[in-house]
Structure formats: C-alpha cells, structure tokens
Amino acid sequence: MSTSSLIYKGNLRTICTHLESGNQIITDAPKDNEGNGEAFSPTDLTATSLAACMLTVMGIKARAMGIDLKSTRAEVTKIMVADPRRIGTIHVKIHFAEEEGLEIENNREILRRTAITCPVYHSLHPEIEKIVEFIF
C-alpha cells in the first residue's frame, strides 16, 4: 500500500496526503528558489523529519524507561549548499524541559545514543552534516 499521494497545485506548490490518516501537508518552493515560501519546502520537511524522528525514538525509549518527554522540543536549522543545490547541514537542538528532572539527568547518554539511531538520521546522505545538540 502506498504511504502518500501528492498533487501539484501549480505555482510551485504541492498538497501531500498521508493515505492512512488523511492528514495533509502543503509544500511551497522557498523564496531563494523562485517560490513564495508560504509553507514548508521539500528540503525543510527533510530537515524537520530528522528532528521528528529523533524525538519519536527518544519518546519510545523514554516510555520504556518510565520517563515522560512530553515537553521536549527541537529547533531545526537547514543550510543549503550549491553545485548541486542540496542540503549541506542540518542542525538540531533538542531542549529537555526542566520539569523532566532527575530521570533525564540520569539517562542523558541513553537518550543521546537513541536519538542518533533514528531511521532518518541513517537514511540521509553521508555528505549532509548533522549537528545535534542536547540541551538539558
């Protein structure tokens, strides 16, 4: 079964539908590549997917350890390069909420290792620099 379907709407915009849930994402070309930048670009989604995957696998691991990461958040910075135009660097900052407390303190290294085992991390081309910061 297919995962998603996409429709090109013109003006460098797509509508992407997740087939199992019906949820949709709109993409636009970025302003620096002839677009309007009114939504995630496809490369924005790639970079954002890295952080989402890291939070997800850490959430799975944390749940198994009896830790709630509910307030953990991530910031993503994507840096493009030329020749060919592609993602050069993805910088992810993962911020753990103070209320997560002692459980996080005692399991920092487990959570770090878990984050960088996520499938997206290992699916990205090796030439893409991945900088991951954990802020406890």
N, CA, C and O atoms as a GROMACS GRO file, in nm:
protein
  544
    1MET      N    1   0.084  -0.118   0.000
    1MET     CA    2   0.000   0.000   0.000
    1MET      C    3   0.089   0.125   0.000
    1MET      O    4   0.192   0.128   0.068
    2SER      N    5   0.049   0.223  -0.075
    2SER     CA    6   0.123   0.349  -0.081
    2SER      C    7   0.116   0.422   0.052
    2SER      O    8   0.022   0.404   0.130
    3THR      N    9   0.215   0.504   0.078
    3THR     CA   10   0.222   0.583   0.200
    3THR      C   11   0.150   0.716   0.186
    3THR      O   12   0.079   0.761   0.276
    4SER      N   13   0.170   0.779   0.070
    4SER     CA   14   0.114   0.913   0.050
    4SER      C   15   0.083   0.936  -0.097
    4SER      O   16   0.126   0.861  -0.184
    5SER      N   17   0.006   1.041  -0.120
    5SER     CA   18  -0.020   1.086  -0.257
    5SER      C   19   0.000   1.236  -0.261
    5SER      O   20  -0.025   1.306  -0.163
    6LEU      N   21   0.044   1.285  -0.375
    6LEU     CA   22   0.072   1.427  -0.390
    6LEU      C   23   0.004   1.480  -0.514
    6LEU      O   24  -0.011   1.410  -0.614
    7ILE      N   25  -0.037   1.605  -0.506
    7ILE     CA   26  -0.096   1.675  -0.620
    7ILE      C   27  -0.020   1.805  -0.637
    7ILE      O   28  -0.005   1.882  -0.542
    8TYR      N   29   0.026   1.830  -0.759
    8TYR     CA   30   0.090   1.957  -0.789
    8TYR      C   31  -0.021   2.058  -0.818
    8TYR      O   32  -0.101   2.039  -0.909
    9LYS      N   33  -0.025   2.165  -0.739
    9LYS     CA   34  -0.132   2.264  -0.750
    9LYS      C   35  -0.094   2.384  -0.837
    9LYS      O   36  -0.174   2.475  -0.855
   10GLY      N   37   0.026   2.384  -0.889
   10GLY     CA   38   0.074   2.498  -0.967
   10GLY      C   39   0.144   2.597  -0.876
   10GLY      O   40   0.137   2.586  -0.753
   11ASN      N   41   0.210   2.694  -0.935
   11ASN     CA   42   0.281   2.798  -0.862
   11ASN      C   43   0.378   2.740  -0.759
   11ASN      O   44   0.397   2.796  -0.651
   12LEU      N   45   0.439   2.626  -0.794
   12LEU     CA   46   0.543   2.560  -0.714
   12LEU      C   47   0.493   2.510  -0.578
   12LEU      O   48   0.567   2.507  -0.480
   13ARG      N   49   0.365   2.470  -0.574
   13ARG     CA   50   0.302   2.420  -0.451
   13ARG      C   51   0.251   2.278  -0.474
   13ARG      O   52   0.199   2.245  -0.580
   14THR      N   53   0.267   2.194  -0.368
   14THR     CA   54   0.207   2.061  -0.370
   14THR      C   55   0.119   2.043  -0.247
   14THR      O   56   0.139   2.108  -0.145
   15ILE      N   57   0.024   1.954  -0.259
   15ILE     CA   58  -0.053   1.908  -0.144
   15ILE      C   59  -0.023   1.760  -0.129
   15ILE      O   60  -0.047   1.680  -0.220
   16CYS      N   61   0.029   1.724  -0.012
   16CYS     CA   62   0.069   1.587   0.017
   16CYS      C   63  -0.030   1.528   0.117
   16CYS      O   64  -0.059   1.588   0.220
   17THR      N   65  -0.083   1.412   0.085
   17THR     CA   66  -0.181   1.348   0.172
   17THR      C   67  -0.128   1.216   0.225
   17THR      O   68  -0.086   1.130   0.148
   18HIS      N   69  -0.130   1.201   0.357
   18HIS     CA   70  -0.093   1.075   0.422
   18HIS      C   71  -0.216   0.985   0.408
   18HIS      O   72  -0.322   1.014   0.462
   19LEU      N   73  -0.200   0.875   0.335
   19LEU     CA   74  -0.316   0.795   0.296
   19LEU      C   75  -0.384   0.725   0.413
   19LEU      O   76  -0.507   0.712   0.413
   20GLU      N   77  -0.310   0.680   0.512
   20GLU     CA   78  -0.372   0.609   0.624
   20GLU      C   79  -0.459   0.702   0.708
   20GLU      O   80  -0.566   0.661   0.753
   21SER      N   81  -0.414   0.826   0.730
   21SER     CA   82  -0.487   0.917   0.819
   21SER      C   83  -0.566   1.025   0.746
   21SER      O   84  -0.662   1.079   0.801
   22GLY      N   85  -0.526   1.055   0.624
   22GLY     CA   86  -0.590   1.166   0.551
   22GLY      C   87  -0.530   1.302   0.584
   22GLY      O   88  -0.572   1.403   0.528
   23ASN      N   89  -0.432   1.307   0.676
   23ASN     CA   90  -0.368   1.435   0.709
   23ASN      C   91  -0.293   1.488   0.588
   23ASN      O   92  -0.243   1.412   0.505
   24GLN      N   93  -0.287   1.621   0.578
   24GLN     CA   94  -0.223   1.683   0.463
   24GLN      C   95  -0.114   1.781   0.504
   24GLN      O   96  -0.119   1.843   0.610
   25ILE      N   97  -0.015   1.793   0.416
   25ILE     CA   98   0.091   1.892   0.429
   25ILE      C   99   0.099   1.964   0.296
   25ILE      O  100   0.094   1.902   0.190
   26ILE      N  101   0.112   2.095   0.301
   26ILE     CA  102   0.133   2.175   0.181
   26ILE      C  103   0.281   2.208   0.174
   26ILE      O  104   0.342   2.241   0.275
   27THR      N  105   0.339   2.200   0.054
   27THR     CA  106   0.477   2.246   0.035
   27THR      C  107   0.478   2.359  -0.067
   27THR      O  108   0.397   2.363  -0.159
   28ASP      N  109   0.572   2.449  -0.048
   28ASP     CA  110   0.598   2.558  -0.143
   28ASP      C  111   0.747   2.562  -0.168
   28ASP      O  112   0.826   2.525  -0.081
   29ALA      N  113   0.785   2.608  -0.284
   29ALA     CA  114   0.927   2.633  -0.308
   29ALA      C  115   0.969   2.750  -0.220
   29ALA      O  116   0.890   2.842  -0.197
   30PRO      N  117   1.093   2.749  -0.170
   30PRO     CA  118   1.139   2.859  -0.087
   30PRO      C  119   1.163   2.986  -0.170
   30PRO      O  120   1.180   2.979  -0.292
   31LYS      N  121   1.165   3.098  -0.102
   31LYS     CA  122   1.186   3.226  -0.171
   31LYS      C  123   1.318   3.230  -0.245
   31LYS      O  124   1.328   3.293  -0.350
   32ASP      N  125   1.422   3.163  -0.192
   32ASP     CA  126   1.552   3.166  -0.259
   32ASP      C  127   1.560   3.070  -0.377
   32ASP      O  128   1.666   3.053  -0.437
   33ASN      N  129   1.447   3.006  -0.410
   33ASN     CA  130   1.443   2.916  -0.526
   33ASN      C  131   1.313   2.934  -0.603
   33ASN      O  132   1.245   2.838  -0.638
   34GLU      N  133   1.280   3.061  -0.628
   34GLU     CA  134   1.167   3.101  -0.714
   34GLU      C  135   1.029   3.081  -0.652
   34GLU      O  136   0.929   3.093  -0.722
   35GLY      N  137   1.022   3.050  -0.524
   35GLY     CA  138   0.893   3.023  -0.462
   35GLY      C  139   0.844   3.137  -0.375
   35GLY      O  140   0.907   3.242  -0.365
   36ASN      N  141   0.729   3.114  -0.313
   36ASN     CA  142   0.668   3.211  -0.223
   36ASN      C  143   0.708   3.189  -0.078
   36ASN      O  144   0.693   3.279   0.005
   37GLY      N  145   0.757   3.070  -0.046
   37GLY     CA  146   0.797   3.041   0.092
   37GLY      C  147   0.682   3.048   0.190
   37GLY      O  148   0.700   3.086   0.305
   38GLU      N  149   0.563   3.010   0.145
   38GLU     CA  150   0.444   3.020   0.230
   38GLU      C  151   0.416   2.892   0.309
   38GLU      O  152   0.320   2.886   0.386
   39ALA      N  153   0.499   2.790   0.291
   39ALA     CA  154   0.482   2.663   0.362
   39ALA      C  155   0.618   2.595   0.366
   39ALA      O  156   0.716   2.646   0.312
   40PHE      N  157   0.624   2.479   0.431
   40PHE     CA  158   0.747   2.401   0.430
   40PHE      C  159   0.789   2.376   0.285
   40PHE      O  160   0.705   2.349   0.200
   41SER      N  161   0.920   2.386   0.258
   41SER     CA  162   0.972   2.339   0.130
   41SER      C  163   1.001   2.190   0.146
   41SER      O  164   1.008   2.141   0.258
   42PRO      N  165   1.019   2.118   0.036
   42PRO     CA  166   1.055   1.976   0.050
   42PRO      C  167   1.183   1.955   0.132
   42PRO      O  168   1.191   1.859   0.209
   43THR      N  169   1.283   2.043   0.117
   43THR     CA  170   1.404   2.027   0.197
   43THR      C  171   1.381   2.065   0.342
   43THR      O  172   1.446   2.009   0.431
   44ASP      N  173   1.289   2.159   0.369
   44ASP     CA  174   1.250   2.188   0.508
   44ASP      C  175   1.192   2.062   0.573
   44ASP      O  176   1.222   2.030   0.688
   45LEU      N  177   1.108   1.991   0.497
   45LEU     CA  178   1.047   1.869   0.551
   45LEU      C  179   1.153   1.764   0.581
   45LEU      O  180   1.143   1.693   0.681
   46THR      N  181   1.253   1.754   0.496
   46THR     CA  182   1.361   1.658   0.520
   46THR      C  183   1.431   1.688   0.652
   46THR      O  184   1.451   1.599   0.735
   47ALA      N  185   1.468   1.815   0.670
   47ALA     CA  186   1.539   1.855   0.792
   47ALA      C  187   1.449   1.838   0.914
   47ALA      O  188   1.493   1.790   1.019
   48THR      N  189   1.324   1.877   0.901
   48THR     CA  190   1.228   1.865   1.011
   48THR      C  191   1.202   1.719   1.045
   48THR      O  192   1.183   1.684   1.161
   49SER      N  193   1.200   1.634   0.944
   49SER     CA  194   1.179   1.491   0.966
   49SER      C  195   1.290   1.431   1.052
   49SER      O  196   1.265   1.340   1.130
   50LEU      N  197   1.412   1.481   1.037
   50LEU     CA  198   1.521   1.432   1.121
   50LEU      C  199   1.488   1.456   1.268
   50LEU      O  200   1.498   1.365   1.350
   51ALA      N  201   1.450   1.578   1.301
   51ALA     CA  202   1.418   1.610   1.441
   51ALA      C  203   1.296   1.533   1.490
   51ALA      O  204   1.295   1.484   1.603
   52ALA      N  205   1.194   1.521   1.406
   52ALA     CA  206   1.074   1.447   1.446
   52ALA      C  207   1.107   1.301   1.473
   52ALA      O  208   1.055   1.242   1.568
   53CYS      N  209   1.193   1.244   1.392
   53CYS     CA  210   1.233   1.104   1.411
   53CYS      C  211   1.312   1.088   1.540
   53CYS      O  212   1.290   0.993   1.615
   54MET      N  213   1.403   1.182   1.566
   54MET     CA  214   1.481   1.176   1.690
   54MET      C  215   1.390   1.183   1.812
   54MET      O  216   1.405   1.104   1.906
   55LEU      N  217   1.297   1.279   1.812
   55LEU     CA  218   1.206   1.291   1.926
   55LEU      C  219   1.120   1.166   1.942
   55LEU      O  220   1.092   1.123   2.054
   56THR      N  221   1.079   1.108   1.830
   56THR     CA  222   0.995   0.988   1.834
   56THR      C  223   1.068   0.869   1.895
   56THR      O  224   1.016   0.802   1.984
   57VAL      N  225   1.190   0.842   1.847
   57VAL     CA  226   1.262   0.726   1.901
   57VAL      C  227   1.303   0.750   2.046
   57VAL      O  228   1.306   0.656   2.126
   58MET      N  229   1.335   0.875   2.082
   58MET     CA  230   1.364   0.903   2.223
   58MET      C  231   1.238   0.884   2.306
   58MET      O  232   1.245   0.835   2.419
   59GLY      N  233   1.122   0.922   2.253
   59GLY     CA  234   0.996   0.903   2.324
   59GLY      C  235   0.967   0.756   2.348
   59GLY      O  236   0.920   0.718   2.455
   60ILE      N  237   0.996   0.674   2.248
   60ILE     CA  238   0.976   0.529   2.263
   60ILE      C  239   1.067   0.475   2.373
   60ILE      O  240   1.022   0.400   2.460
   61LYS      N  241   1.194   0.514   2.368
   61LYS     CA  242   1.290   0.466   2.469
   61LYS      C  243   1.254   0.518   2.607
   61LYS      O  244   1.257   0.443   2.705
   62ALA      N  245   1.220   0.647   2.615
   62ALA     CA  246   1.185   0.707   2.744
   62ALA      C  247   1.061   0.639   2.804
   62ALA      O  248   1.057   0.612   2.924
   63ARG      N  249   0.961   0.613   2.722
   63ARG     CA  250   0.840   0.547   2.771
   63ARG      C  251   0.874   0.411   2.830
   63ARG      O  252   0.820   0.372   2.933
   64ALA      N  253   0.964   0.337   2.764
   64ALA     CA  254   1.005   0.206   2.815
   64ALA      C  255   1.078   0.218   2.949
   64ALA      O  256   1.078   0.125   3.029
   65MET      N  257   1.140   0.334   2.974
   65MET     CA  258   1.212   0.358   3.100
   65MET      C  259   1.126   0.429   3.203
   65MET      O  260   1.173   0.462   3.312
   66GLY      N  261   0.998   0.454   3.170
   66GLY     CA  262   0.908   0.521   3.263
   66GLY      C  263   0.929   0.672   3.271
   66GLY      O  264   0.896   0.734   3.372
   67ILE      N  265   0.983   0.732   3.165
   67ILE     CA  266   1.008   0.876   3.161
   67ILE      C  267   0.914   0.940   3.059
   67ILE      O  268   0.893   0.886   2.951
   68ASP      N  269   0.857   1.055   3.095
   68ASP     CA  270   0.768   1.128   3.004
   68ASP      C  271   0.845   1.245   2.944
   68ASP      O  272   0.889   1.334   3.017
   69LEU      N  273   0.862   1.246   2.813
   69LEU     CA  274   0.932   1.354   2.744
   69LEU      C  275   0.835   1.456   2.684
   69LEU      O  276   0.871   1.529   2.591
   70LYS      N  277   0.715   1.462   2.735
   70LYS     CA  278   0.607   1.540   2.675
   70LYS      C  279   0.645   1.684   2.639
   70LYS      O  280   0.597   1.734   2.538
   71SER      N  281   0.726   1.750   2.716
   71SER     CA  282   0.758   1.890   2.689
   71SER      C  283   0.890   1.910   2.614
   71SER      O  284   0.934   2.023   2.594
   72THR      N  285   0.953   1.802   2.574
   72THR     CA  286   1.078   1.813   2.499
   72THR      C  287   1.047   1.875   2.364
   72THR      O  288   0.946   1.844   2.301
   73ARG      N  289   1.136   1.964   2.318
   73ARG     CA  290   1.114   2.030   2.189
   73ARG      C  291   1.244   2.035   2.111
   73ARG      O  292   1.352   2.018   2.167
   74ALA      N  293   1.232   2.058   1.982
   74ALA     CA  294   1.351   2.066   1.897
   74ALA      C  295   1.343   2.189   1.808
   74ALA      O  296   1.235   2.230   1.765
   75GLU      N  297   1.458   2.247   1.780
   75GLU     CA  298   1.472   2.355   1.682
   75GLU      C  299   1.558   2.301   1.570
   75GLU      O  300   1.656   2.231   1.594
   76VAL      N  301   1.521   2.334   1.446
   76VAL     CA  302   1.591   2.283   1.329
   76VAL      C  303   1.639   2.400   1.244
   76VAL      O  304   1.564   2.493   1.215
   77THR      N  305   1.765   2.394   1.204
   77THR     CA  306   1.820   2.489   1.107
   77THR      C  307   1.875   2.408   0.991
   77THR      O  308   1.955   2.317   1.008
   78LYS      N  309   1.829   2.443   0.871
   78LYS     CA  310   1.873   2.376   0.749
   78LYS      C  311   1.960   2.474   0.671
   78LYS      O  312   1.921   2.589   0.651
   79ILE      N  313   2.076   2.429   0.628
   79ILE     CA  314   2.165   2.514   0.549
   79ILE      C  315   2.185   2.447   0.412
   79ILE      O  316   2.228   2.332   0.402
   80MET      N  317   2.153   2.522   0.309
   80MET     CA  318   2.165   2.472   0.173
   80MET      C  319   2.303   2.505   0.117
   80MET      O  320   2.367   2.602   0.160
   81VAL      N  321   2.349   2.424   0.023
   81VAL     CA  322   2.473   2.450  -0.050
   81VAL      C  323   2.444   2.440  -0.199
   81VAL      O  324   2.338   2.391  -0.240
   82ALA      N  325   2.538   2.486  -0.280
   82ALA     CA  326   2.520   2.487  -0.426
   82ALA      C  327   2.609   2.382  -0.493
   82ALA      O  328   2.699   2.325  -0.431
   83ASP      N  329   2.581   2.358  -0.617
   83ASP     CA  330   2.664   2.273  -0.707
   83ASP      C  331   2.681   2.131  -0.659
   83ASP      O  332   2.794   2.095  -0.623
   84PRO      N  333   2.582   2.047  -0.656
   84PRO     CA  334   2.444   2.079  -0.686
   84PRO      C  335   2.371   2.136  -0.565
   84PRO      O  336   2.414   2.117  -0.451
   85ARG      N  337   2.261   2.206  -0.591
   85ARG     CA  338   2.181   2.260  -0.482
   85ARG      C  339   2.127   2.143  -0.400
   85ARG      O  340   2.060   2.053  -0.452
   86ARG      N  341   2.158   2.146  -0.271
   86ARG     CA  342   2.117   2.037  -0.182
   86ARG      C  343   2.131   2.084  -0.038
   86ARG      O  344   2.185   2.192  -0.012
   87ILE      N  345   2.082   2.003   0.055
   87ILE     CA  346   2.102   2.030   0.196
   87ILE      C  347   2.248   2.001   0.229
   87ILE      O  348   2.298   1.892   0.200
   88GLY      N  349   2.317   2.098   0.289
   88GLY     CA  350   2.455   2.079   0.329
   88GLY      C  351   2.467   2.042   0.476
   88GLY      O  352   2.547   1.957   0.513
   89THR      N  353   2.385   2.109   0.559
   89THR     CA  354   2.391   2.088   0.704
   89THR      C  355   2.252   2.093   0.762
   89THR      O  356   2.169   2.174   0.722
   90ILE      N  357   2.226   2.004   0.857
   90ILE     CA  358   2.105   2.011   0.939
   90ILE      C  359   2.152   2.020   1.083
   90ILE      O  360   2.223   1.933   1.133
   91HIS      N  361   2.110   2.127   1.149
   91HIS     CA  362   2.146   2.149   1.289
   91HIS      C  363   2.019   2.131   1.372
   91HIS      O  364   1.920   2.202   1.351
   92VAL      N  365   2.021   2.038   1.464
   92VAL     CA  366   1.906   2.011   1.551
   92VAL      C  367   1.946   2.040   1.695
   92VAL      O  368   2.046   1.989   1.745
   93LYS      N  369   1.867   2.124   1.761
   93LYS     CA  370   1.884   2.147   1.905
   93LYS      C  371   1.764   2.086   1.975
   93LYS      O  372   1.650   2.124   1.950
   94ILE      N  373   1.791   1.991   2.064
   94ILE     CA  374   1.685   1.926   2.140
   94ILE      C  375   1.688   1.981   2.282
   94ILE      O  376   1.788   1.969   2.352
   95HIS      N  377   1.576   2.041   2.321
   95HIS     CA  378   1.563   2.105   2.453
   95HIS      C  379   1.474   2.017   2.542
   95HIS      O  380   1.360   1.989   2.508
   96PHE      N  381   1.529   1.977   2.655
   96PHE     CA  382   1.451   1.900   2.752
   96PHE      C  383   1.394   1.996   2.855
   96PHE      O  384   1.463   2.086   2.902
   97ALA      N  385   1.268   1.978   2.889
   97ALA     CA  386   1.202   2.066   2.984
   97ALA      C  387   1.255   2.042   3.125
   97ALA      O  388   1.289   1.929   3.161
   98GLU      N  389   1.262   2.148   3.203
   98GLU     CA  390   1.313   2.138   3.340
   98GLU      C  391   1.231   2.042   3.425
   98GLU      O  392   1.286   1.974   3.512
   99GLU      N  393   1.101   2.036   3.402
   99GLU     CA  394   1.017   1.950   3.486
   99GLU      C  395   1.043   1.802   3.464
   99GLU      O  396   0.995   1.718   3.541
  100GLU      N  397   1.120   1.768   3.359
  100GLU     CA  398   1.151   1.627   3.336
  100GLU      C  399   1.255   1.576   3.435
  100GLU      O  400   1.265   1.456   3.459
  101GLY      N  401   1.331   1.667   3.494
  101GLY     CA  402   1.412   1.645   3.612
  101GLY      C  403   1.510   1.531   3.616
  101GLY      O  404   1.581   1.503   3.520
  102LEU      N  405   1.511   1.466   3.731
  102LEU     CA  406   1.613   1.368   3.765
  102LEU      C  407   1.617   1.250   3.669
  102LEU      O  408   1.725   1.199   3.638
  103GLU      N  409   1.502   1.205   3.620
  103GLU     CA  410   1.501   1.090   3.530
  103GLU      C  411   1.584   1.120   3.405
  103GLU      O  412   1.657   1.033   3.357
  104ILE      N  413   1.573   1.241   3.353
  104ILE     CA  414   1.652   1.280   3.236
  104ILE      C  415   1.799   1.286   3.274
  104ILE      O  416   1.885   1.235   3.202
  105GLU      N  417   1.828   1.350   3.385
  105GLU     CA  418   1.966   1.366   3.430
  105GLU      C  419   2.040   1.233   3.433
  105GLU      O  420   2.155   1.224   3.389
  106ASN      N  421   1.976   1.132   3.483
  106ASN     CA  422   2.040   1.001   3.497
  106ASN      C  423   2.044   0.920   3.368
  106ASN      O  424   2.106   0.814   3.363
  107ASN      N  425   1.977   0.968   3.262
  107ASN     CA  426   1.966   0.890   3.138
  107ASN      C  427   2.007   0.970   3.015
  107ASN      O  428   1.967   0.936   2.903
  108ARG      N  429   2.085   1.075   3.034
  108ARG     CA  430   2.125   1.161   2.922
  108ARG      C  431   2.192   1.083   2.809
  108ARG      O  432   2.155   1.097   2.692
  109GLU      N  433   2.289   1.002   2.843
  109GLU     CA  434   2.365   0.932   2.739
  109GLU      C  435   2.278   0.832   2.663
  109GLU      O  436   2.294   0.816   2.542
  110ILE      N  437   2.188   0.766   2.733
  110ILE     CA  438   2.095   0.673   2.666
  110ILE      C  439   2.010   0.749   2.566
  110ILE      O  440   1.992   0.703   2.453
  111LEU      N  441   1.959   0.865   2.604
  111LEU     CA  442   1.874   0.943   2.514
  111LEU      C  443   1.954   0.998   2.396
  111LEU      O  444   1.904   1.000   2.284
  112ARG      N  445   2.077   1.041   2.420
  112ARG     CA  446   2.164   1.089   2.310
  112ARG      C  447   2.186   0.977   2.207
  112ARG      O  448   2.166   0.997   2.087
  113ARG      N  449   2.227   0.861   2.257
  113ARG     CA  450   2.254   0.748   2.166
  113ARG      C  451   2.128   0.706   2.092
  113ARG      O  452   2.133   0.672   1.974
  114THR      N  453   2.015   0.708   2.161
  114THR     CA  454   1.890   0.669   2.098
  114THR      C  455   1.856   0.765   1.984
  114THR      O  456   1.815   0.721   1.877
  115ALA      N  457   1.871   0.894   2.006
  115ALA     CA  458   1.836   0.994   1.905
  115ALA      C  459   1.912   0.971   1.775
  115ALA      O  460   1.853   0.979   1.666
  116ILE      N  461   2.040   0.944   1.784
  116ILE     CA  462   2.118   0.930   1.660
  116ILE      C  463   2.108   0.791   1.597
  116ILE      O  464   2.176   0.762   1.499
  117THR      N  465   2.024   0.706   1.654
  117THR     CA  466   1.995   0.578   1.588
  117THR      C  467   1.866   0.584   1.508
  117THR      O  468   1.824   0.483   1.452
  118CYS      N  469   1.804   0.701   1.500
  118CYS     CA  470   1.674   0.708   1.431
  118CYS      C  471   1.691   0.678   1.282
  118CYS      O  472   1.796   0.708   1.224
  119PRO      N  473   1.590   0.621   1.219
  119PRO     CA  474   1.599   0.584   1.078
  119PRO      C  475   1.628   0.702   0.984
  119PRO      O  476   1.700   0.684   0.885
  120VAL      N  477   1.576   0.819   1.011
  120VAL     CA  478   1.602   0.932   0.922
  120VAL      C  479   1.749   0.971   0.928
  120VAL      O  480   1.810   0.998   0.824
  121TYR      N  481   1.808   0.973   1.046
  121TYR     CA  482   1.950   1.006   1.062
  121TYR      C  483   2.034   0.918   0.970
  121TYR      O  484   2.125   0.966   0.903
  122HIS      N  485   2.004   0.789   0.970
  122HIS     CA  486   2.082   0.694   0.891
  122HIS      C  487   2.039   0.686   0.745
  122HIS      O  488   2.107   0.623   0.664
  123SER      N  489   1.927   0.748   0.710
  123SER     CA  490   1.882   0.750   0.571
  123SER      C  491   1.936   0.869   0.493
  123SER      O  492   1.938   0.867   0.370
  124LEU      N  493   1.978   0.972   0.564
  124LEU     CA  494   2.030   1.092   0.498
  124LEU      C  495   2.166   1.063   0.435
  124LEU      O  496   2.244   0.983   0.487
  125HIS      N  497   2.194   1.129   0.325
  125HIS     CA  498   2.321   1.111   0.256
  125HIS      C  499   2.436   1.145   0.351
  125HIS      O  500   2.427   1.241   0.427
  126PRO      N  501   2.544   1.068   0.347
  126PRO     CA  502   2.655   1.092   0.439
  126PRO      C  503   2.721   1.230   0.422
  126PRO      O  504   2.786   1.278   0.515
  127GLU      N  505   2.705   1.293   0.307
  127GLU     CA  506   2.763   1.426   0.288
  127GLU      C  507   2.685   1.536   0.359
  127GLU      O  508   2.734   1.648   0.372
  128ILE      N  509   2.565   1.505   0.405
  128ILE     CA  510   2.488   1.603   0.483
  128ILE      C  511   2.544   1.603   0.625
  128ILE      O  512   2.540   1.502   0.695
  129GLU      N  513   2.596   1.719   0.665
  129GLU     CA  514   2.648   1.730   0.802
  129GLU      C  515   2.530   1.738   0.898
  129GLU      O  516   2.438   1.817   0.878
  130LYS      N  517   2.534   1.657   1.001
  130LYS     CA  518   2.427   1.655   1.101
  130LYS      C  519   2.489   1.699   1.234
  130LYS      O  520   2.573   1.630   1.291
  131ILE      N  521   2.445   1.814   1.281
  131ILE     CA  522   2.491   1.867   1.410
  131ILE      C  523   2.374   1.854   1.506
  131ILE      O  524   2.268   1.911   1.483
  132VAL      N  525   2.393   1.780   1.613
  132VAL     CA  526   2.286   1.761   1.710
  132VAL      C  527   2.333   1.806   1.847
  132VAL      O  528   2.435   1.759   1.897
  133GLU      N  529   2.257   1.899   1.906
  133GLU     CA  530   2.286   1.949   2.040
  133GLU      C  531   2.173   1.906   2.133
  133GLU      O  532   2.056   1.913   2.098
  134PHE      N  533   2.211   1.863   2.251
  134PHE     CA  534   2.115   1.826   2.353
  134PHE      C  535   2.126   1.929   2.466
  134PHE      O  536   2.234   1.947   2.523
  135ILE      N  537   2.016   1.995   2.496
  135ILE     CA  538   2.016   2.098   2.600
  135ILE      C  539   1.931   2.049   2.714
  135ILE      O  540   1.808   2.040   2.704
  136PHE      N  541   1.997   2.017   2.823
  136PHE     CA  542   1.930   1.961   2.941
  136PHE      C  543   1.905   2.068   3.044
  136PHE      O  544   1.850   2.041   3.150
   0.00000   0.00000   0.00000
